[in-house]
Amino acid sequence: GIEDTDLTITGLSIDDDSGLNTMQFSLSCSDGTITLNSTTGLNIVSGGDGTSSMTYQGDKTNINNAISSITYLGDPTGFDTFGFYGVDTITLDISDLGQFGSGGIQTDSYSFNVDLSASNDSPVIHVPTAQTTDEDTILDFGTMISITDDAIDNNNSHKLDVDLSTTNGGILTLGSTPSGLTVTGNGTNNVTLYGRLDKINSALTNITFTPAADYNQTDKININVDDNGWFRENPATVVTLAAHASIDITIDPVNDAPIITVPSSQNGSEDVNLSISGISISDDSYTDPDATPDDIEFSMTANNGTLTLDTTSGLSGSGNGTSSMTYQGTQAEINAALSTVTFLGSSDYYGSDTITILVDDLGSRGGPSALTDTATIAVTLAAVNDKPQITVPASSSSSRISVNEDTPLTFSAGNLITLVDDAQASDDLRVFLSATNGDVILGSTTGLSNLSGNGTGLITFDGTLSEINNALDGMTYQGDQDYNGTANIMVNINDNGSYGSGGSLGDTQYIYLQVDPVNDPPTVTGLPSSTQSFWEDESLMGLLFSVQDSDSNIDNLAVSAVSSDSGLIQNIVINPQTTSGDTSFYSREIRHFIAWTLHLFPMSHKSPQMPPPSRAVLRL
């Protein structure tokens, strides 16, 4: 017969003179089972049909019917559990039980051999039931996976092929790789082995399964074994046999911390928009069965500037265009918003700054609490030279500062001139001051260099910002003598390009002035300074003098002469001419010296006040 195959045996029978009396028979074997043709009319004594040993009683007819055709099957678990093959002995014992005639119990026994040829058995894969693990967690199978087969390798030539693979990217890693075992793909999702069975089982001990990164849901391990036709000690001359088994694995989600990707350090310029790209967020946020992804939250801050997103579509939150923003949305919506971020440093700020980005997954997936990530971007802003700024009073011709003629105007406190610039404290700047119809005197010259023209209508000097502002504090303007009308002071500054890029920059401002007229006293010239003599009762005639007044627009000038002794001098007459005049005096008696005083009064002038008269004294 053949291993693991039913062998039908016929031709067995018994004969006895018992007639219809009861007899007993037994059938037994060592390495298989025996099945009777029929058990009709028989009574079981021990064992049973389909076992390796049985005893029945019945009459001769029923016994012969039972053993007329028996079936032998070698033990399927014999020889390393893969089925018995070789020679087994079947023994038939018969007893008449001494129930007919004298002579007592009579027995007989018959034995014959059964020779079973070996056959190839399919490999058997031993696997555990379905398994469960957490996302990103290794599952160690220990000794739960093994293979049995009937290949007996006495000469190291009986080798099997084993293929292990996963359906959803899980990684399989063998517990070991014994010498003589050919392995490919170890540590991937498809591992193959070729070698002896014992080495294969050694490699499968402590094999591990690692889910694909951040993957959850289900995976499956498929195992296929091909014995390459090897069985027992026989060569591979028969059809090969294979086996398949699988292990279902459930992977439970675990919340992973989100990850922020940022670009390297960024460089920009003062007061210039800096466009930053390369910011993105990755997270394992859960997607519901209705395809609605969970929201995550991000915040972004800058210490010395503002941050602006190109779009906030789909997001909820606030702060776009400020130094600090917080928004919520899906990963896709947030990454769209972060695709381009514009950073603008605070006004006139240069130097280093840091943009800080924080993302919070709000505990959206598979974990007891929310997880976060933080990243920073270093920003360096190069200095850019800013135009200096001059602040002056009365910077418009429609709002002039008024000052009286011949009166100094001091610039301080309420009408202070100030200068602002981004120059460093030690940097020198150049100042030009020019005045029309007057001169300028600085309030201080401490620390100034290259000073020229102080107290004139054109001044130039160099100094630091602090020194210049000190010089301008208390600066005075003195109009030209007796000048009235409009005037202005030009203030010009050049920063010499002392800091940052952009070269030299300057500013010019004008201070508009109104010099109001003030009535000045007229003057008399030409009268003799020595004492004039003449005879009593005679006239002194032809004294010539001239009258001057520095004021313009004089309509009338009053001239009068008064004697210090009205009794001595009479008939004082002044005859005005276009350019000169004469005065005649007549006195009846001269007894002593007299003094004659000439008074000049301007009768009409722009000034609302009458100045004191000018006096000229003539001694007689």
NORURKA-V570956 format. One record per run of one state. SS is the DSSP state (H for helix, E for strand, L for the rest). FROM is the first residue (numbers start at 1). LEN is the number of residues. If there is no record, write none. Layout:
ss/from/len
SS/FROM/LEN
SS/FROM/LEN
This chain:
ss/from/len
L/1/1
E/2/1
L/3/4
E/7/4
L/11/12
E/23/6
L/29/3
E/32/4
L/36/7
E/43/5
L/48/3
E/51/1
L/52/1
E/53/6
L/59/1
H/60/8
L/68/1
E/69/6
L/75/3
H/78/4
L/82/4
E/86/10
L/96/11
E/107/11
L/118/6
E/124/3
L/127/4
E/131/4
L/135/3
E/138/3
L/141/5
E/146/3
L/149/2
E/151/1
L/152/8
E/160/7
L/167/4
E/171/3
L/174/8
E/182/3
L/185/3
E/188/1
L/189/1
E/190/6
L/196/1
H/197/8
L/205/3
E/208/3
L/211/6
E/217/10
L/227/4
E/231/2
L/233/1
E/234/1
L/235/7
E/242/11
L/253/6
E/259/3
L/262/4
E/266/4
L/270/4
E/274/4
L/278/2
E/280/3
L/283/4
E/287/1
L/288/5
E/293/1
L/294/2
E/296/7
L/303/2
E/305/5
L/310/6
E/316/3
L/319/3
E/322/1
L/323/1
E/324/6
L/330/1
H/331/8
L/339/1
E/340/6
L/346/5
E/351/10
L/361/11
E/372/11
L/383/1
E/384/1
L/385/4
E/389/3
L/392/9
E/401/4
L/405/4
E/409/3
L/412/1
H/413/3
L/416/2
E/418/3
L/421/8
E/429/7
L/436/2
E/438/4
L/442/7
E/449/4
L/453/5
E/458/6
L/464/1
H/465/8
L/473/2
E/475/5
L/480/5
E/485/10
L/495/6
E/501/1
L/502/4
E/506/11
L/517/6
E/523/3
L/526/13
E/539/10
L/549/8
E/557/7
L/564/6
E/570/7
L/577/4
E/581/6
L/587/8
E/595/8
L/603/11
E/614/6
L/620/1
